[in-house]
Amino acid sequence: MTDSHERPGHGTADPDGYLIEQAPEGYRWTCRADGRTAGPFPSREEAVVSAEVDRTA
């Protein structure tokens, strides 16, 4: 069985303008507009929340 986040169209969507990806140490986000990154986060959901907060800041 695969993780639902590994299949396109399933799981939590990336916030507009951000790429959420798995890294060896956890998950990170990248802002597509300027290349800023943050992480690692222990879960994909925490990375998504952080990106959403950054997007509204």
LUMBA-197306 format. One record per atom (N, C-alpha, C): residue in one letter; x, y, z. Coordinates in steps of 0.1 Angstrom, whole numbers, plus 2048, in hexadecimal, padded with zeros to 3 digits. Atoms other than C-alpha are relative to their C-alpha. Layout:
% residues N
AXYZ
...
//
This chain:
% residues 57
M8087F4800
M800800800
M80980C800
T7F77F3801
T80E8237F7
T7F980B808
D8047F47F9
D80B84380A
D7F78087F7
S8097F8809
S7EE8587FD
S80680C7FA
H7F97F4804
H8058767FA
H8097FD7F4
E7F780480B
E81A8637E0
E7F97FF7F3
R80880180C
R7FE8617C7
R7FA80D7FD
P8067F3804
P7F48807B3
P7F1800802
G80E7FE7FE
G7D288D7BC
G7FB7FA80D
H8048067F3
H7D187C7DE
H80880780C
G7F97FA7F5
G7D988A800
G7FF80F800
T8007F17FE
T7E08AE80B
T8068067F3
A7FA7F980C
A7E58C57ED
A80A80B805
D7F77F57FE
D8028DD7EB
D7F980D800
P8067F2800
P7F99017F4
P8048077F3
D7FD7F980C
D7F79187D6
D80D807800
G7F37F9800
G81A9237CC
G80B7F9807
Y7F68077F8
Y82C9097E1
Y8017F27FC
L7FD80E803
L83C8E77DB
L8037FA80E
I7FD8077F4
I83B8CF7F8
I8077F37FB
E7F980C804
E8548B37F5
E8077F980B
Q7F98087F6
Q863897809
Q80F8007FE
A7F2800800
A88789A812
A8057F580A
P7FB80B7F7
P89E881824
P7FD80380F
E8027FD7F2
E899893845
E7F1804804
G80E7FD7FE
G873899842
G7FA8067F4
Y8067F980B
Y85E8B082D
Y80480F800
R7FD7F2801
R8658D3820
R7F78067F6
W8077F980A
W8548EE80C
W8098097F9
T7F97F6808
T8619047F0
T7F68097FA
C8087F5806
C8519257E6
C8048017F1
R7FD80080E
R84E9237C0
R80480E7FB
A7FD7F2805
A8509497BC
A80E805802
D7F37FA7FD
D8719507CD
D80A7F5804
G7F780A7FC
G88092E7D6
G8037FE80E
R7FE8027F1
R87E9327FC
R7FC7F2803
T80480E7FB
T87D91180F
T7FF80180F
A8008027F1
A875906832
A7FE7F1803
G80080E7FC
G8788E6844
G80D7FC806
P80A80B802
P87D8CB84C
P7F580080B
F80C8027F8
F85B8C385B
F7FE7F1802
P80280E7FD
P8538A186B
P7F57FA7F7
S80B806808
S83489D856
S7FC8097F4
R8047F980C
R8268A8834
R7F680B804
E80B7F77FB
E8088B8846
E80680C807
E7FA7F47FA
E81F8CE85B
E8078097F6
A7FA7F880B
A8318D983C
A7F68087F9
V80B7F9807
V8108E282B
V7FB80C809
V8047F67F7
V8058F684A
V80A80C800
S7F67F6800
S82690984B
S8008087F3
A8007F980C
A824911826
A7F48097FF
E80C7F7801
E80091E829
E80280C809
V7FD7F57F8
V80B934846
V80980A7F9
D7F67F7808
D828942831
D7F98077F5
R8077FA80B
R811948814
R7F780C804
T8097F57FB
T7FA95E829
T80880B807
A7F87F67F8
A81697183A
A80480B7F7
//
